[in-house]
Amino acid sequence: MLAQAAGLALLSALSPTALLITAVYLGSARPGLTSLFYLAGAVLVSVVMGVVVLFALRSAGLNHPDQRAARYGLRLGLGALLLAAAFIATRKPRSRTPAKVRHGLLSRMVADPAPLSAFVVGLLVFAPGVTFIAALQVIATARADLEVTTLAVLLVVVINVLLVWLPITLHLVAPHATEKRLKAFNSWLRANGRTVLTGVLVAAGGIMLFDGIYGLITRSG
């Protein structure tokens, strides 16, 4: 359970938008404070939504043995949704900048870095997507005790915000080298962000689809 949830959380963490914003904040006038507020918003929304989704699924009894069909049916549905999202991503026109950064209130907030706005950006960017929910679904439907469940949720949250806390940590150790590498990597992401996103969605969707089909087949077999 932990390995599967961690794997899905890692796929959820591979967000070009999240890393691009981290790079912007680390290059701002107050990089430490601004990026830490961004991390705080990301962690807060991940924890809150993690608990909400966990309790919702546990309240539905999907961790009970007699709910095996519903449990794997949900995984099958999440997998199909992720693959559909991947197909939609391939149909969108090419863009050099992720949509969340280019348009609307979010772009204006990122363009004028400040601790409070960075906190709000963290809340918005890390509002849970399907891949993150899929990771929580694996935890919620497992027949694990409270200690293991809590550990699994914390692990998923830490991995989900990987592209925020890891660059911040590297920036503390080697600020100039980190900024240089982030700029180079972000140039690559601007050109290949859609490909990365599509690959993540296909991988996560394939995992959930296979797991759902396998679970339903073994139940009927």
Backbone as ProteinMPNN parsed JSONL, in Angstrom:
{"seq_chain_A": "MLAQAAGLALLSALSPTALLITAVYLGSARPGLTSLFYLAGAVLVSVVMGVVVLFALRSAGLNHPDQRAARYGLRLGLGALLLAAAFIATRKPRSRTPAKVRHGLLSRMVADPAPLSAFVVGLLVFAPGVTFIAALQVIATARADLEVTTLAVLLVVVINVLLVWLPITLHLVAPHATEKRLKAFNSWLRANGRTVLTGVLVAAGGIMLFDGIYGLITRSG", "coords_chain_A": {"N_chain_A": [[0.826, -1.209, 0.0], [1.884, 1.29, 0.878], [3.98, 1.646, -0.967], [2.631, 1.794, -3.45], [0.949, 4.023, -3.042], [2.91, 5.991, -2.588], [4.194, 6.002, -5.056], [2.174, 6.965, -6.783], [1.83, 9.449, -5.604], [4.291, 10.59, -6.216], [4.085, 10.836, -8.984], [2.027, 12.687, -9.004], [3.398, 14.824, -7.952], [5.036, 15.692, -9.995], [4.889, 18.35, -11.389], [5.054, 20.769, -13.793], [4.178, 23.428, -13.508], [4.22, 23.892, -10.697], [6.97, 23.713, -10.14], [8.002, 25.741, -11.752], [6.908, 28.025, -10.552], [8.12, 27.837, -8.042], [10.76, 28.341, -8.798], [10.515, 31.013, -9.618], [9.9, 32.286, -7.182], [12.191, 31.705, -5.685], [13.977, 33.265, -6.984], [13.254, 35.807, -6.319], [13.04, 39.001, -4.503], [12.912, 38.456, -1.786], [13.699, 35.567, -1.293], [13.823, 33.335, 0.545], [11.774, 33.725, 2.574], [9.456, 34.143, 0.977], [9.283, 31.776, -0.598], [9.006, 29.898, 1.445], [6.496, 30.543, 2.493], [4.97, 29.888, 0.288], [5.44, 27.122, 0.273], [4.207, 26.525, 2.715], [1.477, 27.036, 2.151], [1.081, 25.076, 0.191], [1.527, 22.696, 1.635], [-0.457, 22.902, 3.608], [-2.963, 22.837, 2.17], [-2.695, 20.334, 1.011], [-2.586, 18.61, 3.228], [-5.082, 19.138, 4.508], [-6.98, 18.478, 2.485], [-6.177, 15.882, 2.106], [-6.914, 14.652, 4.532], [-9.684, 15.104, 4.432], [-10.497, 13.686, 2.097], [-9.65, 11.136, 2.836], [-11.247, 10.572, 5.125], [-13.764, 10.705, 3.935], [-13.749, 8.554, 2.118], [-13.237, 6.434, 3.85], [-15.498, 6.638, 5.446], [-17.385, 5.794, 3.669], [-16.947, 3.169, 3.775], [-15.158, 1.776, 2.144], [-12.857, 0.456, 2.759], [-13.557, -1.935, 3.781], [-13.827, -5.517, 3.606], [-16.12, -6.472, 2.211], [-16.622, -4.528, 0.395], [-15.097, -4.733, -1.846], [-15.58, -4.773, -4.651], [-16.625, -2.191, -5.133], [-14.443, -0.702, -4.301], [-12.352, -1.365, -6.118], [-13.669, -0.695, -8.424], [-13.829, 2.062, -8.181], [-11.117, 2.713, -8.422], [-10.721, 1.907, -11.031], [-12.353, 3.763, -12.339], [-11.018, 6.17, -11.684], [-8.616, 5.73, -13.0], [-9.479, 5.682, -15.683], [-10.369, 8.309, -15.886], [-7.971, 9.736, -15.587], [-6.583, 8.893, -17.888], [-8.252, 9.954, -19.815], [-7.853, 12.652, -19.289], [-5.193, 12.819, -20.056], [-5.442, 12.413, -22.803], [-6.864, 14.709, -23.502], [-4.937, 16.593, -22.87], [-3.075, 16.156, -24.875], [-4.39, 17.186, -27.023], [-4.48, 19.892, -26.751], [-3.376, 23.159, -27.854], [0.089, 23.83, -28.444], [2.069, 25.338, -25.92], [4.361, 27.567, -24.461], [4.441, 28.177, -21.83], [3.11, 27.007, -18.769], [-0.457, 26.823, -18.384], [-1.66, 27.614, -15.99], [0.078, 29.47, -14.999], [0.12, 31.424, -16.901], [-2.337, 32.786, -17.13], [-4.905, 34.899, -15.709], [-5.763, 35.55, -12.21], [-3.825, 34.121, -10.766], [-1.448, 34.328, -12.276], [-0.881, 37.045, -12.015], [-0.431, 37.232, -9.29], [1.848, 35.643, -8.974], [3.631, 37.087, -10.494], [4.21, 39.27, -8.928], [5.915, 38.763, -6.434], [5.291, 37.986, -3.037], [5.135, 37.231, 0.464], [2.46, 36.662, 1.55], [0.816, 36.466, -0.755], [2.157, 34.394, -1.98], [1.57, 32.296, -0.267], [-1.171, 31.963, -0.774], [-1.023, 31.271, -3.46], [0.229, 28.804, -3.201], [-1.868, 27.359, -2.042], [-3.685, 27.359, -4.178], [-2.322, 26.212, -6.395], [-1.701, 23.676, -5.462], [-4.133, 22.539, -4.959], [-5.96, 19.585, -4.755], [-5.401, 17.225, -7.349], [-6.463, 14.65, -9.686], [-4.564, 12.586, -9.626], [-3.334, 12.869, -7.119], [-5.557, 12.395, -5.494], [-5.99, 9.765, -6.222], [-3.778, 8.52, -5.042], [-4.42, 8.901, -2.354], [-6.734, 7.413, -2.293], [-5.81, 4.819, -2.481], [-4.645, 4.553, 0.032], [-6.842, 5.023, 1.739], [-8.559, 2.902, 1.19], [-7.216, 0.717, 2.026], [-6.776, -1.888, 4.418], [-5.617, -0.832, 6.942], [-4.083, 0.051, 10.1], [-4.491, 2.91, 12.359], [-1.989, 4.162, 12.828], [-0.334, 3.359, 10.664], [-1.856, 4.335, 8.545], [-1.812, 7.118, 9.058], [0.948, 7.604, 8.796], [1.226, 6.956, 6.085], [-0.363, 8.925, 4.823], [1.029, 11.266, 5.557], [3.44, 10.732, 4.256], [2.618, 10.791, 1.572], [1.82, 13.462, 1.366], [4.264, 14.821, 1.818], [5.752, 13.921, -0.399], [4.134, 14.904, -2.43], [4.552, 17.671, -2.399], [7.119, 17.853, -3.244], [8.533, 19.247, -5.281], [8.681, 21.732, -4.274], [9.769, 21.884, -1.6], [12.238, 20.57, -2.023], [13.789, 22.122, -3.975], [13.963, 24.458, -2.386], [15.48, 23.569, -0.202], [17.873, 22.872, -1.512], [18.532, 25.389, -2.41], [19.175, 26.708, -0.061], [21.541, 25.448, 0.592], [23.217, 25.77, -1.673], [22.838, 28.486, -3.143], [23.366, 30.032, -5.578], [24.145, 28.124, -7.499], [21.854, 26.537, -7.499], [19.863, 28.325, -8.429], [20.833, 28.769, -11.023], [20.655, 26.188, -12.161], [17.925, 25.722, -11.905], [16.873, 27.684, -13.612], [17.823, 26.758, -16.068], [16.577, 24.247, -16.16], [13.922, 24.987, -16.102], [13.686, 26.258, -18.534], [13.795, 24.087, -20.192], [11.477, 22.815, -19.319], [9.507, 24.614, -20.128], [9.458, 24.166, -22.825], [8.824, 21.485, -22.954], [6.8, 20.904, -21.219], [4.099, 20.068, -21.641], [4.422, 17.522, -22.689], [5.606, 16.229, -20.511], [3.509, 16.429, -18.642], [1.512, 14.92, -19.949], [2.742, 12.402, -20.021], [2.897, 11.824, -17.267], [0.157, 11.69, -16.596], [-0.664, 9.532, -18.202], [0.904, 7.449, -17.137], [0.021, 7.352, -14.417], [-2.72, 6.931, -14.831], [-2.655, 4.481, -16.192], [-1.626, 2.775, -14.193], [-3.684, 2.873, -12.223], [-5.855, 1.972, -13.745], [-5.072, -0.632, -14.507], [-4.807, -1.777, -11.958], [-7.433, -1.584, -11.016], [-8.87, -3.178, -12.892], [-7.558, -5.639, -12.556], [-8.16, -6.172, -9.858], [-10.963, -6.427, -9.94], [-11.242, -8.621, -11.677], [-9.91, -10.697, -10.292], [-11.561, -10.848, -8.127], [-13.925, -11.809, -9.218], [-13.033, -14.16, -10.131]], "CA_chain_A": [[0.0, 0.0, 0.0], [2.751, 2.467, 0.963], [4.735, 1.8, -2.212], [1.734, 2.241, -4.509], [0.539, 5.401, -2.735], [4.074, 6.855, -2.788], [4.415, 6.107, -6.492], [1.166, 7.871, -7.337], [2.132, 10.789, -5.087], [5.43, 11.094, -6.983], [3.542, 11.267, -10.268], [1.28, 13.913, -8.729], [4.352, 15.898, -7.658], [5.746, 16.118, -11.207], [4.103, 19.45, -11.947], [5.855, 21.875, -14.335], [3.715, 24.697, -12.94], [4.711, 24.019, -9.32], [8.411, 23.963, -10.16], [8.218, 27.055, -12.349], [6.599, 29.041, -9.529], [9.196, 27.745, -7.049], [11.924, 29.039, -9.356], [10.221, 32.453, -9.582], [9.996, 32.767, -5.801], [13.583, 31.628, -5.241], [14.694, 34.348, -7.639], [12.641, 37.077, -5.935], [13.812, 39.833, -3.569], [12.949, 37.748, -0.503], [13.493, 34.178, -1.728], [13.576, 32.404, 1.646], [10.466, 33.938, 3.181], [8.403, 33.965, -0.017], [9.169, 30.364, -0.957], [8.508, 29.156, 2.608], [5.045, 30.757, 2.543], [4.449, 29.06, -0.809], [5.47, 25.751, 0.779], [3.196, 26.403, 3.767], [0.177, 26.907, 1.501], [1.033, 23.78, -0.486], [1.396, 21.654, 2.651], [-1.754, 23.034, 4.277], [-4.063, 22.338, 1.344], [-2.489, 18.901, 0.813], [-2.974, 17.912, 4.458], [-6.524, 19.274, 4.727], [-7.694, 17.683, 1.504], [-5.855, 14.49, 2.375], [-7.767, 14.195, 5.631], [-11.077, 15.109, 3.968], [-10.697, 12.558, 1.176], [-9.475, 9.904, 3.603], [-12.433, 10.329, 5.938], [-14.899, 10.473, 3.043], [-13.673, 7.188, 1.595], [-13.386, 5.503, 4.973], [-16.899, 6.692, 5.869], [-18.143, 4.992, 2.703], [-16.67, 1.759, 4.057], [-14.447, 1.136, 1.038], [-11.763, -0.36, 3.27], [-14.112, -3.19, 4.278], [-13.702, -6.609, 2.636], [-17.317, -6.651, 1.39], [-16.699, -3.427, -0.571], [-14.0, -4.919, -2.794], [-15.997, -4.376, -6.002], [-16.711, -0.725, -5.163], [-13.086, -0.181, -4.146], [-11.624, -1.493, -7.382], [-14.426, 0.059, -9.418], [-13.405, 3.451, -8.043], [-9.777, 2.809, -9.006], [-10.906, 1.814, -12.476], [-12.889, 5.049, -12.782], [-9.964, 7.174, -11.583], [-7.679, 5.464, -14.086], [-10.09, 6.131, -16.939], [-10.391, 9.773, -15.854], [-6.605, 10.196, -15.829], [-6.259, 8.673, -19.296], [-9.018, 10.946, -20.573], [-7.15, 13.927, -19.116], [-3.99, 12.745, -20.882], [-5.863, 12.604, -24.188], [-7.197, 16.127, -23.657], [-3.678, 17.341, -22.841], [-2.413, 16.038, -26.179], [-5.158, 17.93, -28.018], [-4.356, 21.337, -26.534], [-2.307, 23.786, -28.626], [1.367, 23.943, -27.74], [2.313, 26.607, -25.242], [5.678, 27.54, -23.826], [4.279, 28.427, -20.405], [1.919, 26.338, -18.25], [-1.641, 27.678, -18.409], [-1.965, 28.166, -14.686], [0.928, 30.623, -14.744], [-0.072, 32.433, -17.938], [-3.611, 33.487, -17.165], [-5.748, 35.184, -14.56], [-5.293, 36.054, -10.921], [-2.617, 33.413, -10.349], [-0.286, 34.889, -12.967], [-0.586, 38.363, -11.434], [0.122, 37.002, -7.951], [3.212, 35.124, -9.128], [4.457, 38.144, -11.082], [4.563, 40.227, -7.872], [6.127, 37.863, -5.293], [5.184, 38.45, -1.657], [4.823, 36.058, 1.286], [1.038, 36.335, 1.665], [0.319, 35.997, -2.041], [2.786, 33.091, -2.22], [0.788, 31.321, 0.495], [-2.411, 31.726, -1.523], [-0.638, 30.533, -4.668], [0.428, 27.418, -2.772], [-3.197, 26.756, -1.88], [-4.329, 27.198, -5.477], [-1.575, 25.297, -7.266], [-1.713, 22.323, -4.91], [-5.484, 21.98, -4.807], [-5.71, 18.201, -5.186], [-5.8, 16.71, -8.644], [-6.919, 13.255, -9.707], [-3.459, 11.695, -9.25], [-3.201, 12.96, -5.664], [-6.723, 11.691, -4.929], [-5.762, 8.337, -6.447], [-2.85, 8.072, -4.001], [-5.184, 8.841, -1.1], [-7.697, 6.323, -2.407], [-5.088, 3.592, -2.154], [-4.493, 4.527, 1.49], [-8.147, 4.964, 2.398], [-9.222, 1.613, 0.966], [-6.408, -0.357, 2.604], [-7.18, -2.267, 5.776], [-4.453, -0.516, 7.767], [-4.436, 0.698, 11.362], [-4.389, 4.369, 12.366], [-0.595, 4.585, 12.742], [0.144, 3.166, 9.289], [-2.611, 5.261, 7.698], [-1.269, 8.462, 9.292], [2.27, 7.631, 8.169], [1.044, 6.943, 4.631], [-0.864, 10.241, 4.409], [2.138, 12.213, 5.689], [4.385, 10.426, 3.189], [2.03, 11.272, 0.326], [1.868, 14.93, 1.394], [5.671, 15.228, 1.651], [6.135, 13.671, -1.794], [3.328, 15.756, -3.298], [5.139, 19.017, -2.454], [8.553, 17.626, -3.456], [9.142, 20.261, -6.143], [8.78, 22.996, -3.538], [10.744, 21.81, -0.507], [13.569, 20.15, -2.476], [14.549, 23.287, -4.453], [14.239, 25.372, -1.273], [16.598, 22.995, 0.543], [19.08, 23.027, -2.335], [18.843, 26.821, -2.46], [19.828, 27.053, 1.2], [22.895, 24.89, 0.57], [23.985, 26.373, -2.774], [21.844, 29.356, -3.797], [23.682, 30.431, -6.955], [24.105, 26.931, -8.349], [20.461, 26.108, -7.6], [19.172, 29.258, -9.322], [21.314, 28.521, -12.381], [20.093, 24.922, -12.647], [16.474, 25.879, -12.025], [16.596, 28.444, -14.824], [18.06, 25.872, -17.205], [15.556, 23.208, -16.161], [12.639, 25.603, -16.444], [13.688, 26.479, -19.985], [13.432, 22.786, -20.773], [10.075, 22.558, -18.986], [8.649, 25.47, -20.961], [9.362, 23.543, -24.145], [8.39, 20.082, -22.879], [5.862, 20.745, -20.104], [2.916, 19.302, -22.011], [4.848, 16.128, -22.814], [5.775, 15.721, -19.145], [2.18, 16.285, -18.058], [0.838, 13.797, -20.598], [3.388, 11.179, -19.555], [2.476, 11.593, -15.876], [-1.244, 11.275, -16.593], [-0.75, 8.183, -18.776], [1.475, 6.506, -16.181], [-0.885, 7.22, -13.272], [-3.957, 6.312, -15.307], [-2.388, 3.072, -16.479], [-1.504, 2.059, -12.918], [-5.001, 2.745, -11.603], [-6.707, 1.158, -14.61], [-4.636, -2.02, -14.369], [-5.128, -2.239, -10.606], [-8.877, -1.755, -10.924], [-9.276, -4.348, -13.681], [-7.021, -6.835, -11.903], [-8.924, -6.427, -8.64], [-12.313, -6.898, -10.294], [-11.123, -9.947, -12.265], [-9.582, -11.671, -9.251], [-12.744, -10.995, -7.265], [-14.918, -12.646, -9.895], [-12.424, -15.438, -10.474]], "C_chain_A": [[0.862, 1.262, 0.0], [3.486, 2.723, -0.352], [3.848, 2.331, -3.332], [1.296, 3.682, -4.291], [1.681, 6.377, -2.981], [4.352, 7.049, -4.275], [3.441, 7.061, -7.152], [1.395, 9.296, -6.864], [3.302, 11.409, -5.844], [4.976, 11.575, -8.356], [2.761, 12.571, -10.111], [2.223, 15.095, -8.531], [5.025, 16.458, -8.903], [4.933, 17.167, -11.963], [5.018, 20.541, -12.477], [5.474, 23.222, -13.739], [4.283, 24.926, -11.55], [6.189, 24.36, -9.295], [8.73, 25.339, -10.739], [7.979, 28.157, -11.32], [7.652, 29.027, -8.433], [10.424, 28.515, -7.53], [11.73, 30.556, -9.321], [10.42, 33.001, -8.172], [11.439, 32.723, -5.285], [14.447, 32.696, -5.897], [14.172, 35.724, -7.282], [13.509, 37.829, -4.925], [13.941, 39.189, -2.196], [12.724, 36.255, -0.755], [13.135, 33.218, -0.6], [12.168, 32.514, 2.193], [9.333, 33.649, 2.202], [8.197, 32.49, -0.366], [8.665, 29.527, 0.209], [6.998, 29.339, 2.773], [4.342, 29.964, 1.436], [4.385, 27.605, -0.378], [4.399, 25.531, 1.838], [1.8, 26.242, 3.178], [0.009, 25.554, 0.844], [0.805, 22.644, 0.518], [0.007, 21.694, 3.297], [-2.883, 22.444, 3.439], [-3.924, 20.84, 1.104], [-2.937, 18.108, 2.04], [-4.486, 17.947, 4.66], [-7.309, 18.397, 3.759], [-7.394, 16.202, 1.666], [-6.739, 13.906, 3.455], [-9.221, 14.104, 5.19], [-11.364, 13.91, 3.075], [-10.605, 11.24, 1.916], [-10.728, 9.572, 4.406], [-13.652, 10.039, 5.073], [-14.906, 9.037, 2.542], [-13.814, 6.152, 2.696], [-14.837, 5.486, 5.468], [-17.794, 5.885, 4.946], [-17.884, 3.5, 2.877], [-15.887, 1.035, 2.98], [-13.239, 0.329, 1.496], [-12.25, -1.7, 3.812], [-14.031, -4.279, 3.207], [-14.902, -6.746, 1.705], [-17.503, -5.533, 0.356], [-15.593, -3.522, -1.628], [-14.368, -4.437, -4.201], [-16.059, -2.86, -6.127], [-15.322, -0.1, -5.105], [-12.325, -0.22, -5.475], [-12.366, -0.811, -8.526], [-14.05, 1.531, -9.388], [-12.02, 3.65, -8.651], [-9.844, 2.751, -10.527], [-11.402, 3.147, -13.042], [-11.843, 6.15, -12.737], [-8.932, 6.992, -12.703], [-8.204, 5.951, -15.42], [-10.111, 7.652, -17.012], [-9.008, 10.35, -16.143], [-6.205, 10.018, -17.291], [-7.023, 9.644, -20.195], [-8.354, 12.317, -20.485], [-5.873, 13.958, -19.95], [-4.329, 12.979, -22.348], [-6.181, 14.072, -24.457], [-5.928, 16.967, -23.701], [-2.963, 17.285, -24.183], [-3.122, 16.845, -27.254], [-5.019, 19.429, -27.872], [-3.229, 21.908, -27.391], [-1.035, 23.895, -27.798], [1.52, 25.327, -27.122], [3.628, 26.514, -24.506], [5.595, 27.773, -22.334], [3.031, 27.732, -19.912], [0.755, 27.297, -18.082], [-1.91, 28.342, -17.077], [-1.121, 29.407, -14.397], [0.605, 31.755, -15.704], [-1.282, 33.315, -17.707], [-4.14, 33.816, -15.76], [-5.036, 35.68, -13.326], [-3.974, 35.415, -10.513], [-1.365, 34.014, -10.986], [0.107, 36.239, -12.385], [0.035, 38.215, -10.047], [1.569, 36.524, -8.027], [4.146, 36.212, -9.642], [4.91, 39.174, -10.05], [4.774, 39.449, -6.569], [6.06, 38.561, -3.945], [4.765, 37.256, -0.81], [3.345, 35.684, 1.326], [0.472, 35.808, 0.35], [0.911, 34.641, -2.39], [2.042, 31.988, -1.477], [-0.493, 30.96, -0.242], [-2.124, 30.94, -2.801], [-0.406, 29.066, -4.34], [-0.887, 26.679, -2.599], [-3.829, 26.439, -3.228], [-3.637, 26.142, -6.34], [-1.675, 23.856, -6.774], [-3.1, 21.854, -4.482], [-5.463, 20.594, -5.447], [-6.247, 17.871, -6.567], [-6.155, 15.238, -8.552], [-5.813, 12.307, -9.245], [-3.251, 11.694, -7.737], [-4.351, 12.225, -4.98], [-6.563, 10.183, -5.097], [-4.814, 7.766, -5.396], [-3.563, 7.938, -2.663], [-6.194, 7.703, -1.117], [-7.055, 4.988, -2.065], [-4.946, 3.446, -0.64], [-5.828, 4.28, 2.177], [-8.801, 3.596, 2.28], [-8.401, 0.432, 1.476], [-6.888, -0.651, 4.025], [-5.979, -2.101, 6.711], [-4.902, 0.177, 9.039], [-4.143, 2.199, 11.283], [-2.947, 4.842, 12.187], [-0.064, 4.482, 11.316], [-0.556, 4.132, 8.336], [-2.072, 6.685, 7.825], [0.092, 8.621, 8.627], [2.15, 7.719, 6.651], [0.573, 8.303, 4.124], [0.253, 11.285, 4.481], [3.166, 11.997, 4.586], [3.893, 10.969, 1.847], [2.093, 12.8, 0.26], [3.294, 15.427, 1.141], [6.114, 15.043, 0.208], [5.395, 14.621, -2.732], [3.912, 17.155, -3.455], [6.654, 18.945, -2.668], [9.22, 18.749, -4.242], [9.094, 21.662, -5.536], [9.883, 22.88, -2.486], [12.143, 21.386, -0.97], [14.376, 21.319, -3.064], [14.878, 24.291, -3.343], [15.442, 24.876, -0.478], [17.908, 23.161, -0.216], [19.522, 24.49, -2.403], [19.538, 27.285, -1.187], [21.28, 26.598, 1.207], [23.765, 25.593, -0.478], [23.067, 27.261, -3.592], [22.144, 29.665, -5.263], [23.604, 29.241, -7.912], [22.671, 26.461, -8.551], [19.678, 27.007, -8.554], [19.558, 29.014, -10.779], [20.681, 27.263, -12.964], [18.582, 24.992, -12.811], [16.095, 26.644, -13.287], [16.765, 27.567, -16.062], [16.967, 24.816, -17.309], [14.197, 23.777, -16.547], [12.558, 25.941, -17.927], [13.291, 25.19, -20.704], [11.956, 22.485, -20.53], [9.125, 23.394, -19.837], [8.432, 24.849, -22.341], [8.73, 22.161, -24.1], [7.352, 19.825, -21.79], [4.657, 19.889, -20.44], [3.237, 17.82, -22.15], [5.006, 15.482, -21.446], [4.416, 15.454, -18.505], [1.451, 15.081, -18.638], [1.417, 12.471, -20.124], [2.978, 10.815, -18.138], [1.046, 11.072, -15.826], [-1.409, 9.854, -17.142], [-0.227, 7.139, -17.789], [0.527, 6.266, -15.002], [-2.188, 6.544, -13.68], [-3.786, 4.843, -15.591], [-2.294, 2.234, -15.217], [-2.871, 1.816, -12.302], [-5.929, 1.857, -12.424], [-6.361, -0.326, -14.472], [-5.029, -2.579, -13.002], [-6.623, -2.484, -10.448], [-9.36, -2.983, -11.668], [-8.811, -5.635, -13.018], [-7.823, -7.196, -10.65], [-10.308, -6.967, -8.928], [-12.278, -8.311, -10.872], [-10.848, -11.0, -11.205], [-10.746, -11.872, -8.292], [-13.749, -11.955, -7.895], [-14.394, -14.038, -10.19], [-12.458, -16.446, -9.344]], "O_chain_A": [[0.616, 2.189, -0.771], [3.602, 3.865, -0.797], [4.259, 3.217, -4.081], [1.271, 4.476, -5.231], [1.465, 7.464, -3.517], [4.709, 8.148, -4.701], [3.833, 7.876, -7.986], [1.186, 10.246, -7.619], [3.312, 12.616, -6.089], [5.437, 12.611, -8.834], [2.822, 13.449, -10.972], [1.897, 16.226, -8.892], [5.533, 17.579, -8.878], [4.371, 16.902, -13.026], [5.704, 21.19, -11.687], [6.339, 24.063, -13.492], [4.771, 26.014, -11.246], [6.616, 25.207, -8.511], [9.634, 26.022, -10.258], [8.754, 29.109, -11.229], [8.044, 30.085, -7.941], [11.048, 29.248, -6.763], [12.669, 31.297, -9.029], [11.034, 34.052, -7.988], [11.858, 33.604, -4.534], [15.537, 32.996, -5.41], [14.596, 36.716, -7.875], [14.578, 37.356, -4.54], [14.956, 39.353, -1.52], [11.647, 35.74, -0.453], [12.248, 32.379, -0.759], [11.447, 31.519, 2.271], [8.359, 32.985, 2.557], [7.062, 32.015, -0.422], [7.964, 28.539, -0.008], [6.297, 28.4, 3.148], [3.248, 29.437, 1.639], [3.39, 26.925, -0.63], [3.754, 24.482, 1.867], [1.022, 25.411, 3.645], [-1.059, 24.946, 0.918], [-0.005, 21.747, 0.281], [-0.622, 20.657, 3.505], [-3.672, 21.641, 3.938], [-4.932, 20.141, 1.003], [-3.583, 17.068, 1.915], [-5.104, 16.922, 4.946], [-8.202, 17.657, 4.172], [-8.25, 15.359, 1.397], [-7.255, 12.796, 3.315], [-9.916, 13.146, 5.528], [-12.354, 13.204, 3.27], [-11.387, 10.324, 1.66], [-11.214, 8.442, 4.376], [-14.487, 9.212, 5.441], [-15.946, 8.379, 2.54], [-14.44, 5.11, 2.499], [-15.345, 4.437, 5.864], [-18.824, 5.357, 5.364], [-18.511, 2.67, 2.22], [-15.94, -0.193, 2.9], [-12.656, -0.409, 0.701], [-11.442, -2.515, 4.256], [-14.154, -3.982, 2.019], [-14.738, -7.096, 0.536], [-18.424, -5.582, -0.459], [-15.206, -2.519, -2.227], [-13.569, -3.775, -4.863], [-15.595, -2.301, -7.121], [-15.052, 0.901, -5.769], [-11.732, 0.774, -5.893], [-11.741, -0.391, -9.5], [-13.962, 2.177, -10.432], [-11.777, 4.653, -9.323], [-9.113, 3.458, -11.22], [-10.934, 3.602, -14.086], [-11.778, 6.978, -13.646], [-8.44, 7.964, -13.277], [-7.472, 6.559, -16.2], [-9.894, 8.225, -18.08], [-8.886, 11.341, -16.863], [-5.561, 10.893, -17.87], [-6.501, 10.101, -21.212], [-8.294, 13.054, -21.469], [-5.51, 15.002, -20.492], [-3.592, 13.664, -23.057], [-5.819, 14.615, -25.501], [-5.837, 17.929, -24.463], [-2.319, 18.254, -24.586], [-2.529, 17.158, -28.286], [-5.4, 20.172, -28.776], [-2.233, 21.226, -27.634], [-1.096, 24.038, -26.577], [1.152, 26.341, -27.716], [3.963, 25.455, -23.976], [6.587, 27.585, -21.63], [1.983, 27.837, -20.55], [0.944, 28.447, -17.687], [-2.338, 29.496, -17.026], [-1.541, 30.289, -13.648], [0.792, 32.924, -15.367], [-1.252, 34.494, -18.06], [-3.864, 33.119, -14.784], [-3.9, 36.153, -13.366], [-3.098, 36.091, -9.974], [-0.345, 34.189, -10.319], [1.294, 36.546, -12.274], [0.923, 38.982, -9.675], [2.413, 36.95, -7.239], [5.319, 36.256, -9.269], [5.894, 39.879, -10.275], [3.91, 39.47, -5.693], [6.692, 39.597, -3.737], [4.101, 36.352, -1.318], [3.004, 34.513, 1.156], [-0.265, 34.822, 0.338], [0.248, 33.822, -3.025], [1.897, 30.878, -1.989], [-0.858, 29.787, -0.325], [-2.888, 30.052, -3.177], [-0.795, 28.185, -5.106], [-1.005, 25.511, -2.968], [-4.436, 25.383, -3.403], [-4.292, 25.289, -6.938], [-1.727, 22.924, -7.577], [-3.229, 20.887, -3.732], [-4.99, 20.448, -6.574], [-7.385, 18.192, -6.909], [-6.147, 14.653, -7.469], [-6.088, 11.33, -8.548], [-3.019, 10.643, -7.141], [-4.139, 11.514, -3.998], [-6.953, 9.413, -4.22], [-5.022, 6.654, -4.911], [-3.34, 6.977, -1.926], [-6.477, 7.099, -0.082], [-7.678, 4.131, -1.438], [-5.105, 2.353, -0.096], [-5.937, 3.444, 3.074], [-9.525, 3.177, 3.183], [-8.831, -0.717, 1.375], [-7.347, 0.243, 4.736], [-5.408, -3.075, 7.202], [-5.956, 0.812, 9.074], [-3.621, 2.693, 10.284], [-2.702, 5.816, 11.474], [0.58, 5.406, 10.819], [0.07, 4.682, 7.43], [-1.896, 7.378, 6.823], [0.365, 9.632, 7.98], [2.886, 8.468, 6.007], [1.06, 8.782, 3.101], [0.404, 12.097, 3.568], [3.706, 12.96, 4.04], [4.669, 11.538, 1.079], [2.389, 13.363, -0.793], [3.505, 16.344, 0.347], [6.781, 15.913, -0.351], [5.964, 15.091, -3.717], [3.788, 17.763, -4.518], [7.381, 19.873, -2.31], [10.334, 19.161, -3.919], [9.422, 22.649, -6.195], [10.821, 23.677, -2.476], [13.136, 21.8, -0.371], [15.536, 21.498, -2.693], [15.945, 24.904, -3.357], [16.321, 25.66, -0.12], [18.926, 23.543, 0.36], [20.715, 24.793, -2.448], [20.4, 28.163, -1.236], [22.148, 27.275, 1.758], [24.905, 25.964, -0.201], [22.565, 26.836, -4.632], [21.251, 29.566, -6.104], [23.056, 29.354, -9.008], [22.306, 26.034, -9.647], [18.919, 26.518, -9.39], [18.704, 29.049, -11.665], [20.226, 27.259, -14.108], [18.02, 24.402, -13.734], [15.12, 26.304, -13.956], [15.957, 27.623, -16.989], [16.484, 24.518, -18.402], [13.416, 23.122, -17.237], [11.474, 25.913, -18.511], [12.552, 25.207, -21.688], [11.265, 21.969, -21.409], [8.054, 22.923, -20.221], [7.366, 24.988, -22.941], [8.161, 21.707, -25.093], [7.053, 18.675, -21.47], [4.23, 19.07, -19.625], [2.433, 16.965, -21.779], [4.598, 14.34, -21.236], [4.193, 14.402, -17.906], [0.84, 14.309, -17.9], [0.677, 11.525, -19.857], [2.739, 9.646, -17.835], [0.753, 10.123, -15.098], [-2.195, 9.067, -16.614], [-0.83, 6.08, -17.618], [0.263, 5.122, -14.633], [-2.701, 5.687, -12.961], [-4.662, 4.038, -15.273], [-2.813, 1.119, -15.164], [-3.189, 0.696, -11.903], [-6.701, 1.079, -11.865], [-7.248, -1.169, -14.338], [-5.519, -3.703, -12.897], [-7.037, -3.464, -9.828], [-10.168, -3.751, -11.145], [-9.566, -6.603, -12.924], [-8.126, -8.364, -10.408], [-10.78, -7.868, -8.235], [-13.171, -9.115, -10.6], [-11.465, -12.066, -11.203], [-10.898, -12.947, -7.711], [-14.342, -12.795, -7.218], [-15.154, -14.969, -10.459], [-11.975, -17.567, -9.502]]}, "name": "protein", "num_of_chains": 1, "seq": "MLAQAAGLALLSALSPTALLITAVYLGSARPGLTSLFYLAGAVLVSVVMGVVVLFALRSAGLNHPDQRAARYGLRLGLGALLLAAAFIATRKPRSRTPAKVRHGLLSRMVADPAPLSAFVVGLLVFAPGVTFIAALQVIATARADLEVTTLAVLLVVVINVLLVWLPITLHLVAPHATEKRLKAFNSWLRANGRTVLTGVLVAAGGIMLFDGIYGLITRSG"}
